[in-house]
Amino acid sequence: MQIADFALERYFARWEFAVRHLLCASDVEGWRMADLLALADEDARARWAGLRLGYTESTGDPALRAEIAHLYATLEPADVLVFCGAEEAIFCLLTVLVGPGDHAIVTWPGYQSLHEVARAAGAEVTLHELREADGWALDVDRLLAAVRPTTRAVVVNAPHNPTGMLPEPGEWRRLGEACAAAGIRLVADEVYRFLEHDGRAPLAAGADLAPAFVSIGVLSKSFALAGLRIGWLASRDRDLLARCAAFKDYTTICAAAPSEVLGLVALRARATVLARSRAIVTANLARFDAFLAARPGFATWVRPAAGSVGFPRLAADLDADRLAADLVTAEGVLLLPGSRFGHPGNHVRVGLGREDLPAALERLAAFLDARGIA
Ligand SMILES: Cc1ncc(COP(=O)(O)O)c(C=O)c1O
C-alpha cells in the first residue's frame, strides 16, 4: 500500500513534545489517572484491581461496548466494534469499504486519513470543500451534486476539525435521507460530539439515521482521554463490522486491557467527564474570542459552533506558515498552519481544550506586541 505522509501528524511529531504551549491541540486536557480512578464504581474498581494483562476480546470488552452503545439512540452492544483510537477505526473502515472503481466524497479541509486512506485503498475521492464565505457550512446540494453511480461513501466529520462546523440538524437529516435513498453509506466522524457550543444540541448520530450508516467515535477528544487510545465504529450493519473486525486482525487484534477498564470508568461517569471538558472548552472559547476581538490586526474567525478547535484567518499582511514558525521559535507556542491540511487560505488551527491556553495567549500577545501587530 502506498500512502502519502500525514502532514499534520508529521508536524506534531516534530513539535508536540518540544514546545511550551500547544495552542493547536485538538484534544481536551487529559485526565490524571488518580482522578479518573476516583470516579470508578464498585464493579469497575474490582475490574481494575483484578485485571489480568492478557489479550482482550478482539471486538472489545462487552461491558465497554455496552457503555458505548448507550451513546446512541438505536444501538446495541453488538453494534459497536472497539479499536485503538479513531485513527485505527478510520483505517480499517475505509480500507474495507472502498477500493478501485469506487468513489467517495469527503469533507475538506480535514483530518487527512478520512480522505487519504480511501485514496490509498484505490478509490477516487472528491473533496467536499467547506468554505469560509459560507460560514464553513456543509453545502448539502453541492455535496449531492458530486455523487456518481460509483459513490460508495459520503464521509462527513462533524463537529468539524478544523473549522468547528456543526451542520444544521435539518440539513444533516436531508443528507442522511438522500444517502439512504441512493444506497450510499454515510460515514460520520463524530469524535468531537458532545462539545457543542452556545446551547446547541448534539446532532443525531450518523449510525442512528439509517442501518447502513457508520459513526466513528473516540475517547480522545470530548472525553479527554487520548492516552487510552480507545476508539470505535458503531453501526447496525453487523456484516460490515464483522469485515472490519477481520481486517483488524492485521492491525492490533485487540485493545489494551487497562485502557478498556479505564474507558469503562469514564463512560459510566460520562456526565462528570463531559462537564469537565465542556467547562474547559467553553472558558477557552470565550478567551480566544475576546483575544481576536481585541486584535483585529492579527486574525478573524467564524466562531466555531462545536468541538475543541477553530480555524481563524490571519490578517492579509501576515503569513500563516511564517508566523507559526516565528512564534514557536520566539515563544515556544505552537499554532498549526492551514497548509498542513493542504488548505491555501491564510488560516491557523487553534485548540481550545488545554488548561494552559491563558498562558499561551499571553505569550502570543507578547509576540504580536513586539512586532506591532494589533
Ligand atoms: C476528525 C478526527 N477524526 C479522527 C481523529 C483521530 O483520533 P485519535 O487520534 O484519537 O485516534 C482525529 C484526531 O485529531 C480527528 O480530528
PDBQT file of the ligand as one rigid body, heavy atoms in Angstrom, charges set to zero:
ROOT
HETATM    1  C1  LIG A 401     -11.722  14.324  12.881  1.00  0.00    +0.000 C 
HETATM    2  C2  LIG A 401     -10.809  13.366  13.552  1.00  0.00    +0.000 A 
HETATM    3  N1  LIG A 401     -11.015  12.056  13.427  1.00  0.00    +0.000 NA
HETATM    4  C3  LIG A 401     -10.215  11.158  13.999  1.00  0.00    +0.000 A 
HETATM    5  C4  LIG A 401      -9.141  11.553  14.761  1.00  0.00    +0.000 A 
HETATM    6  C5  LIG A 401      -8.236  10.510  15.387  1.00  0.00    +0.000 C 
HETATM    7  O1  LIG A 401      -8.418  10.422  16.758  1.00  0.00    +0.000 OA
HETATM    8  P1  LIG A 401      -7.350   9.564  17.594  1.00  0.00    +0.000 P 
HETATM    9  O2  LIG A 401      -6.013  10.186  17.323  1.00  0.00    +0.000 OA
HETATM   10  O3  LIG A 401      -7.727   9.727  18.999  1.00  0.00    +0.000 OA
HETATM   11  O4  LIG A 401      -7.407   8.173  17.121  1.00  0.00    +0.000 OA
HETATM   12  C6  LIG A 401      -8.884  12.912  14.933  1.00  0.00    +0.000 A 
HETATM   13  C7  LIG A 401      -7.723  13.370  15.715  1.00  0.00    +0.000 C 
HETATM   14  O5  LIG A 401      -7.315  14.502  15.685  1.00  0.00    +0.000 OA
HETATM   15  C8  LIG A 401      -9.743  13.839  14.317  1.00  0.00    +0.000 A 
HETATM   16  O6  LIG A 401      -9.546  15.161  14.439  1.00  0.00    +0.000 OA
ENDROOT
TORSDOF 0
